[in-house]
Amino acid sequence: MSNKWRKVKMALGNGMCLHLPQVAGDSTTSTTQSFSPLPPTSNCRQSTPTHSVSSPRVSKSGSRSSKRSCAICLTTMKAGNGQAIFTAECSHSFHFQCITSNVKHGNQICPVCRAKWKEIPFQNTSSDCARPRTNPAGLAPDDPWMTIVRRMPPPRSNTTRQITSLFHGPEPVAYDDDEVLDQQPHATERNTSSNGASVHSCTDKVEVEMYPEISAVPRSVSHDHFSVLVHVKAPLSIATVNNSRNQAVLPPLNQPSRAPVDLVTVLDVSGSMAGTKLALLKRAMGFVIQNLGPSDRLSVVSFSSTARRLFPLCRMTDLGRQQALQAVNSLRSNGGTNIAEGLRKGAKVLVDRKLKNPVGSIILLSDGQDTYTFNGPSSARSQIDYQSLLPVSIHRSNRSGMQQIPVHAFGFGADHDAVTMHTISDTSGGTFSFIETESTIQDAFAQCIGGLLSVVVQDLQVEVRCIHPSLQLGSIRAGSYQASISERARLGSIFFGDLYAEEERDFLVTLNIPVDEFGGEMPLLKVKCNYNDPITKEPITLANESAVQILRPDTVGEQVVSLEVDRQRNRFRVAEAISKARVAAERGDLAGAVSVLDNCYRTVSESASAQAGDQLCAALCAELKEMQERMATRHIYESSGRAYVLSGLSSHSWQRATARGDSVDMGSAVQSYQTQSMVDMVSRSQTMILGPPPSQRTLRPAHSFPVRAPQPSPPQ
């Protein structure tokens, strides 16, 4: 025994781990035990496995030997570095921290061979070791995230808020412990900020415009599938306007000038998120927290093998932000990936809340595949009903009368399940973004919350009605939005839901134009909009009295197709081509997929709107070329092409900006559907990371229609 303890002391002195096998006559357990050495510093801190930035990527489905790497976090196992190693009775080894986190919820099955263990490891949970580390990822001292963390005061033991006690405490059965809403009145009148800039309330209405594909049809000729474009644009949010440049900028965070948000972030903290990924995720969450206002509420749910709510919906006051940052900084990576459980808890936070802010949403991030809901081989995943991951409460089609909860999903890295994430977002009415480069996660989050923090229209429903008695609606093309035709094909209805400030929606209505024996003007359609003001809850009905019409002369010369109609035809044409190409790629026909995209590229690039230099068409063409490159080989498609394609499909179907590749970056050609609020928030994110931007650095959104010059303010 003296020889054994000598080895232990040597290991402790060198900061290394030592395996102590059972010796005959010892009273130790039959399972090989590991002793965790004290770290070199005086503070007792848990070590977190980290991935080197230069280390090769290891797929979750890889076959790396469990004797050389931990099957939970996928990092190399070797003695030293302050990491204890646990070898189970089935001979498989794991990092002691990883396996204790995996079994503390009652899981006594080996993650490698599925053998049931008779004895499981137990980790000491002393109060000293349970303290969160100040810098778990080794960030640079001058990193903005560390600046925020250093400024945070220690948690108060006598605070009345519950957030600090929930890091390790039991979770309630019902999540009805949300913090009370901010009862301060919202600014609805014009006022002036401290810097002399004017602040305007959201008094503008939704804009509606209609465009026939051509202006005249001979009265003796019928025209089948005649297209009419209906263009809807949300008003400006309450924004601070710089009088010197007449340019809208984001209002101060403490200015109650917009609809407050209830936001739940559901974050993957499985073993594969260790190291750089988790550090960048924490920094991105720090940016989100710092940009939420005192009327906004945030809750964070983390998931790996199981899911846990870190804290309930809490207002992001100064104290709330500090405590939320502390909670996020306490996150540790370990275990598997249980997306379904994380999503269920995230939805439960919003469903169970006693009070509701006007806007509610979930942000879901994962870098892997759900290994708990689907246990079959990867070849069988094509047969999976991915919608089984979704709680009924967040289905777009649910008729329970509950508030719609869109899930904005973010696939992180090359190993995430893009099909699952896209299905979750599409079914709930959210968007799917592909974060290809780890360093762009903060910009991707910034673009998303830039939209969520600028909702100006809710529950928007647009109705189109035929005017001429001989007309009937043929079809309505509105992407992923729900559209219906009723009243003997005389009435069409499209539900768009929430709109961000200055966000646009376009849909095409087809009509069959009959012969008109009388000639003259033929009225076609009129439009009515119904929506709610998110701040006042006031229902608003906007009826467009002026109808779109065409001429029916005896003869017509050469017709010029409306550029607005042609532009939106290209958008729908591209979305359909992407969908067809994806089907071909999934069945292994990459050459056929590339051919579909190339044919669409030629058609779009030769269209009238593209030839006129339309910005949206240029972005569509750039994206089609990018997708062709990402379908060059099976490996490229599997690692990035599928996610890029699905993110683009999500963007065009919802007519809403998503992050894919470098699309958030200011130099990218793929910037479709970005609003000014999104651009401003991304610019704020990039400024935070890179320092003050150069004078020539600007970000401009890609509008479907020409931007109109701002109108002068009326005299007071």
NUROFI-841281 format. One record per residue (C-alpha): x, y, z. Coordinates in steps of 0.1 Angstrom, whole numbers, padded with zeros to 4 digits, always signed. Layout:
% NUROFI-841281
XYZ;...
//
This chain:
% NUROFI-841281
+0000+0000+0000;+0029+0024+0007;+0040+0020-0029;+0005+0028-0041;+0002+0060-0021;+0037+0070-0033;+0024+0069-0068;-0007+0089-0058;+0015+0116-0043;+0037+0118-0073;+0006+0121-0096;-0008+0149-0074;+0025+0167-0073;+0028+0167-0111;-0009+0176-0117;-0016+0143-0134;-0043+0116-0131;-0036+0080-0120;-0056+0048-0125;-0056+0026-0094;-0067-0010-0103;-0081-0032-0077;-0055-0051-0057;-0062-0085-0041;-0073-0080-0005;-0082-0044-0010;-0117-0032+0001;-0121-0010-0029;-0149-0014-0054;-0147-0038-0083;-0148-0009-0108;-0116+0008-0117;-0116+0042-0099;-0099+0075-0108;-0086+0101-0085;-0090+0137-0095;-0058+0157-0087;-0061+0193-0073;-0053+0219-0100;-0022+0239-0096;-0041+0270-0084;-0057+0273-0050;-0092+0274-0064;-0109+0241-0068;-0123+0242-0103;-0137+0216-0126;-0117+0211-0158;-0136+0213-0191;-0123+0193-0221;-0114+0217-0249;-0109+0213-0286;-0078+0228-0302;-0087+0251-0330;-0062+0234-0352;-0073+0199-0343;-0091+0178-0370;-0129+0178-0369;-0143+0145-0356;-0178+0135-0366;-0203+0124-0340;-0208+0093-0360;-0170+0086-0363;-0154+0053-0351;-0125+0067-0331;-0115+0041-0305;-0130+0047-0271;-0096+0038-0255;-0080+0069-0272;-0109+0094-0270;-0138+0101-0247;-0170+0088-0264;-0190+0117-0249;-0169+0148-0256;-0149+0132-0284;-0116+0147-0272;-0084+0127-0266;-0080+0110-0233;-0045+0110-0217;-0032+0113-0183;-0024+0148-0172;-0039+0182-0178;-0059+0179-0145;-0084+0155-0161;-0094+0123-0143;-0103+0093-0164;-0129+0067-0155;-0128+0032-0168;-0161+0013-0164;-0166-0024-0157;-0172-0029-0195;-0136-0016-0201;-0147+0016-0219;-0131+0048-0206;-0144+0084-0204;-0134+0117-0188;-0146+0115-0152;-0164+0149-0155;-0182+0138-0187;-0194+0104-0174;-0205+0118-0140;-0226+0144-0158;-0240+0117-0180;-0251+0093-0152;-0263+0119-0126;-0297+0118-0142;-0301+0080-0137;-0285+0068-0170;-0265+0037-0160;-0259+0024-0196;-0225+0026-0213;-0227+0052-0241;-0204+0030-0263;-0216-0007-0259;-0249+0000-0242;-0240-0024-0213;-0258-0018-0181;-0235-0008-0152;-0238-0022-0117;-0217+0006-0103;-0216+0042-0114;-0192+0071-0107;-0201+0098-0083;-0187+0133-0084;-0180+0154-0053;-0203+0185-0053;-0186+0206-0027;-0195+0243-0027;-0160+0253-0037;-0159+0232-0067;-0194+0241-0078;-0185+0277-0083;-0186+0288-0120;-0152+0296-0135;-0145+0331-0144;-0129+0322-0177;-0137+0286-0186;-0127+0289-0223;-0094+0307-0219;-0106+0339-0236;-0081+0367-0240;-0082+0392-0211;-0092+0421-0235;-0120+0401-0251;-0153+0421-0248;-0170+0391-0232;-0145+0390-0204;-0149+0427-0199;-0186+0421-0192;-0179+0391-0169;-0153+0410-0148;-0178+0438-0142;-0204+0415-0128;-0209+0417-0091;-0212+0385-0070;-0247+0372-0066;-0266+0386-0036;-0277+0361-0011;-0306+0383+0000;-0321+0392-0033;-0358+0385-0038;-0353+0374-0074;-0352+0337-0080;-0327+0335-0108;-0296+0330-0087;-0310+0300-0068;-0319+0281-0099;-0284+0272-0111;-0285+0240-0092;-0319+0239-0075;-0349+0217-0085;-0371+0228-0113;-0408+0235-0107;-0434+0213-0123;-0451+0243-0140;-0431+0271-0154;-0455+0298-0141;-0428+0316-0122;-0421+0342-0148;-0413+0377-0136;-0440+0404-0137;-0441+0425-0168;-0428+0460-0170;-0458+0482-0163;-0442+0515-0175;-0462+0532-0203;-0448+0529-0237;-0438+0560-0256;-0464+0566-0282;-0460+0604-0286;-0432+0623-0303;-0405+0633-0279;-0369+0643-0281;-0339+0624-0269;-0310+0638-0250;-0289+0642-0281;-0315+0663-0299;-0327+0636-0322;-0364+0632-0328;-0383+0600-0317;-0414+0591-0336;-0441+0567-0327;-0453+0540-0351;-0482+0558-0366;-0477+0547-0402;-0499+0520-0416;-0491+0490-0436;-0484+0499-0473;-0502+0479-0500;-0495+0481-0537;-0507+0460-0566;-0491+0454-0600;-0506+0436-0630;-0481+0418-0651;-0491+0438-0682;-0512+0470-0684;-0536+0460-0713;-0552+0429-0728;-0572+0431-0761;-0609+0428-0754;-0613+0401-0780;-0587+0379-0764;-0587+0358-0732;-0556+0355-0710;-0552+0325-0688;-0530+0326-0657;-0528+0364-0657;-0506+0374-0627;-0512+0403-0603;-0485+0410-0576;-0497+0422-0542;-0469+0439-0523;-0472+0446-0486;-0447+0465-0465;-0447+0470-0428;-0442+0506-0414;-0412+0519-0397;-0406+0511-0361;-0402+0538-0335;-0367+0549-0343;-0344+0577-0334;-0338+0599-0365;-0305+0617-0368;-0315+0651-0380;-0282+0659-0396;-0282+0629-0419;-0319+0621-0418;-0309+0584-0411;-0328+0560-0388;-0307+0544-0360;-0316+0521-0331;-0332+0537-0302;-0316+0537-0267;-0321+0504-0249;-0340+0520-0221;-0364+0537-0244;-0398+0519-0243;-0404+0525-0280;-0412+0490-0293;-0431+0458-0285;-0413+0440-0257;-0402+0404-0263;-0404+0371-0244;-0373+0352-0257;-0363+0316-0248;-0329+0304-0260;-0325+0266-0262;-0288+0259-0263;-0268+0227-0271;-0241+0221-0245;-0233+0186-0254;-0197+0173-0254;-0190+0184-0289;-0196+0220-0280;-0165+0220-0257;-0138+0246-0262;-0141+0273-0289;-0177+0266-0298;-0190+0270-0262;-0168+0301-0257;-0182+0318-0288;-0217+0307-0279;-0213+0324-0245;-0201+0356-0261;-0230+0356-0286;-0254+0351-0257;-0237+0380-0239;-0244+0402-0269;-0281+0391-0269;-0284+0398-0232;-0268+0432-0235;-0291+0443-0263;-0324+0433-0246;-0342+0461-0229;-0357+0463-0193;-0392+0453-0207;-0379+0423-0225;-0378+0389-0207;-0353+0361-0213;-0351+0325-0202;-0322+0301-0210;-0326+0263-0215;-0295+0242-0220;-0296+0206-0232;-0272+0177-0237;-0283+0142-0226;-0311+0160-0207;-0324+0195-0206;-0325+0221-0179;-0340+0255-0175;-0312+0278-0161;-0336+0305-0150;-0373+0315-0156;-0384+0344-0178;-0368+0374-0162;-0367+0410-0172;-0334+0423-0186;-0330+0451-0162;-0294+0459-0151;-0296+0433-0124;-0314+0408-0147;-0287+0411-0173;-0259+0406-0148;-0275+0375-0134;-0283+0362-0169;-0247+0366-0179;-0236+0348-0148;-0259+0319-0156;-0247+0317-0192;-0211+0318-0181;-0217+0288-0158;-0226+0265-0188;-0205+0234-0192;-0203+0210-0221;-0208+0173-0217;-0231+0144-0226;-0251+0136-0257;-0276+0156-0278;-0313+0156-0268;-0329+0183-0290;-0364+0171-0284;-0361+0174-0247;-0346+0209-0249;-0373+0221-0273;-0400+0207-0251;-0387+0226-0221;-0382+0258-0241;-0418+0256-0254;-0430+0249-0218;-0415+0281-0206;-0436+0301-0230;-0468+0280-0227;-0468+0280-0188;-0460+0317-0183;-0487+0336-0164;-0481+0369-0183;-0472+0375-0219;-0452+0401-0237;-0465+0409-0271;-0438+0391-0290;-0427+0355-0281;-0401+0334-0297;-0375+0306-0293;-0339+0305-0305;-0326+0270-0309;-0290+0262-0315;-0274+0228-0319;-0242+0214-0335;-0252+0177-0336;-0279+0152-0342;-0306+0141-0318;-0292+0109-0304;-0319+0102-0279;-0352+0105-0299;-0339+0085-0328;-0318+0055-0320;-0318+0037-0354;-0290+0037-0379;-0283+0069-0399;-0295+0052-0431;-0330+0050-0416;-0332+0087-0407;-0348+0095-0441;-0379+0076-0428;-0382+0096-0396;-0412+0119-0389;-0391+0149-0377;-0423+0167-0366;-0424+0143-0337;-0397+0165-0322;-0421+0194-0319;-0445+0200-0290;-0480+0205-0303;-0480+0240-0287;-0456+0254-0313;-0472+0238-0344;-0483+0265-0368;-0514+0245-0376;-0526+0242-0340;-0560+0256-0334;-0558+0259-0296;-0559+0296-0297;-0525+0299-0281;-0500+0325-0292;-0479+0313-0321;-0443+0304-0310;-0419+0305-0339;-0386+0286-0334;-0356+0302-0352;-0332+0273-0355;-0294+0277-0360;-0274+0247-0372;-0238+0251-0359;-0209+0236-0378;-0207+0207-0402;-0221+0179-0380;-0256+0193-0372;-0288+0177-0385;-0299+0203-0410;-0331+0184-0419;-0342+0183-0383;-0335+0219-0376;-0352+0230-0409;-0383+0209-0401;-0385+0224-0366;-0383+0260-0378;-0406+0255-0408;-0433+0237-0389;-0433+0264-0362;-0432+0294-0386;-0396+0303-0378;-0364+0304-0399;-0334+0281-0403;-0299+0295-0404;-0267+0277-0411;-0237+0289-0391;-0208+0275-0411;-0180+0294-0395;-0178+0294-0357;-0169+0331-0355;-0201+0342-0372;-0224+0329-0345;-0228+0363-0328;-0236+0381-0361;-0262+0354-0369;-0279+0359-0335;-0277+0397-0340;-0295+0395-0373;-0322+0374-0357;-0328+0396-0326;-0326+0427-0348;-0358+0415-0363;-0375+0402-0331;-0369+0436-0315;-0386+0455-0343;-0420+0438-0346;-0445+0464-0357;-0474+0443-0371;-0490+0412-0356;-0514+0386-0369;-0514+0402-0404;-0541+0387-0427;-0545+0400-0463;-0576+0394-0483;-0580+0398-0521;-0614+0399-0537;-0624+0398-0573;-0643+0429-0585;-0653+0422-0621;-0682+0397-0620;-0666+0374-0646;-0633+0369-0628;-0622+0341-0606;-0590+0334-0587;-0569+0306-0601;-0541+0303-0576;-0522+0322-0549;-0484+0318-0546;-0472+0329-0511;-0443+0306-0503;-0447+0289-0469;-0475+0312-0458;-0510+0298-0454;-0533+0308-0483;-0569+0298-0491;-0595+0305-0518;-0632+0306-0510;-0666+0320-0520;-0666+0303-0554;-0630+0314-0561;-0639+0351-0556;-0620+0356-0523;-0585+0348-0513;-0569+0350-0479;-0532+0348-0468;-0520+0348-0432;-0486+0364-0427;-0484+0367-0389;-0458+0391-0375;-0438+0416-0396;-0407+0433-0386;-0402+0470-0393;-0400+0477-0430;-0403+0440-0438;-0420+0432-0471;-0443+0404-0482;-0451+0396-0518;-0476+0371-0533;-0488+0364-0568;-0525+0360-0576;-0534+0344-0609;-0566+0351-0628;-0582+0339-0660;-0591+0370-0680;-0621+0364-0702;-0631+0381-0735;-0647+0415-0728;-0672+0426-0754;-0675+0461-0739;-0638+0471-0737;-0626+0500-0716;-0612+0496-0681;-0616+0462-0663;-0612+0463-0625;-0595+0432-0612;-0589+0430-0575;-0591+0450-0543;-0572+0443-0511;-0580+0445-0473;-0555+0440-0444;-0564+0431-0409;-0537+0432-0382;-0530+0441-0346;-0507+0469-0332;-0483+0449-0310;-0480+0477-0284;-0516+0490-0280;-0532+0456-0290;-0556+0477-0312;-0570+0458-0342;-0565+0477-0374;-0583+0472-0407;-0569+0488-0438;-0591+0486-0469;-0575+0497-0502;-0604+0515-0520;-0584+0518-0552;-0585+0486-0572;-0559+0473-0596;-0572+0474-0632;-0562+0468-0668;-0573+0483-0701;-0592+0463-0727;-0587+0481-0760;-0594+0467-0795;-0557+0463-0802;-0526+0464-0782;-0490+0470-0792;-0459+0453-0778;-0464+0448-0741;-0438+0454-0714;-0439+0430-0685;-0439+0447-0651;-0405+0445-0635;-0421+0441-0600;-0440+0410-0612;-0410+0396-0630;-0388+0401-0599;-0412+0381-0577;-0416+0354-0603;-0379+0350-0602;-0380+0346-0564;-0406+0318-0566;-0388+0303-0596;-0356+0301-0575;-0374+0286-0545;-0389+0259-0566;-0356+0251-0583;-0338+0248-0549;-0365+0224-0537;-0362+0203-0568;-0324+0203-0566;-0325+0192-0530;-0347+0162-0538;-0323+0152-0566;-0293+0156-0543;-0309+0135-0515;-0314+0106-0539;-0277+0109-0550;-0282+0126-0583;-0259+0156-0577;-0254+0161-0615;-0291+0164-0619;-0293+0188-0590;-0266+0211-0604;-0284+0210-0638;-0317+0222-0622;-0299+0251-0605;-0279+0260-0636;-0310+0261-0658;-0327+0283-0632;-0297+0306-0631;-0298+0311-0668;-0335+0319-0668;-0332+0344-0639;-0301+0361-0653;-0318+0366-0687;-0350+0380-0672;-0361+0416-0676;-0357+0425-0640;-0322+0410-0638;-0312+0428-0670;-0324+0460-0654;-0299+0455-0626;-0324+0445-0599;-0306+0439-0566;-0328+0409-0555;-0322+0391-0588;-0284+0396-0584;-0286+0380-0550;-0306+0351-0563;-0281+0345-0591;-0252+0346-0567;-0269+0321-0544;-0277+0297-0572;-0240+0297-0582;-0230+0291-0546;-0253+0262-0543;-0239+0246-0574;-0205+0247-0559;-0217+0231-0527;-0232+0202-0547;-0199+0195-0566;-0192+0163-0546;-0211+0141-0521;-0187+0151-0493;-0192+0188-0499;-0230+0184-0500;-0230+0164-0468;-0208+0187-0449;-0222+0221-0460;-0244+0219-0491;-0275+0205-0475;-0275+0230-0447;-0269+0259-0471;-0297+0248-0494;-0322+0244-0466;-0313+0277-0451;-0318+0294-0485;-0351+0276-0490;-0362+0288-0456;-0353+0324-0464;-0371+0325-0498;-0402+0306-0486;-0407+0330-0457;-0393+0361-0474;-0372+0367-0443;-0334+0370-0438;-0314+0339-0426;-0277+0334-0420;-0261+0310-0444;-0224+0308-0452;-0212+0344-0451;-0246+0359-0459;-0245+0380-0427;-0212+0396-0436;-0213+0430-0452;-0194+0419-0483;-0217+0390-0492;-0239+0392-0523;-0265+0371-0505;-0283+0397-0483;-0319+0393-0494;-0347+0404-0471;-0325+0421-0445;-0343+0450-0428;-0326+0481-0415;-0331+0469-0379;-0312+0437-0388;-0285+0456-0405;-0280+0479-0376;-0278+0451-0351;-0253+0431-0372;-0232+0463-0375;-0234+0467-0337;-0222+0431-0333;-0193+0435-0358;-0183+0467-0341;-0182+0450-0308;-0159+0423-0320;-0137+0442-0344;-0136+0477-0328;-0146+0510-0343;-0156+0504-0380;-0138+0524-0407;-0157+0554-0422;-0165+0536-0454;-0180+0506-0437;-0217+0505-0443;-0243+0478-0443;-0274+0482-0465;-0304+0460-0467;-0315+0444-0500;-0350+0457-0507;-0373+0441-0532;-0385+0476-0542;-0367+0509-0545;-0362+0527-0512;-0382+0559-0510;-0366+0590-0496;-0379+0598-0461;-0407+0624-0460;-0401+0656-0440;-0417+0657-0406;-0449+0677-0404;-0447+0710-0386;-0455+0709-0349;
//
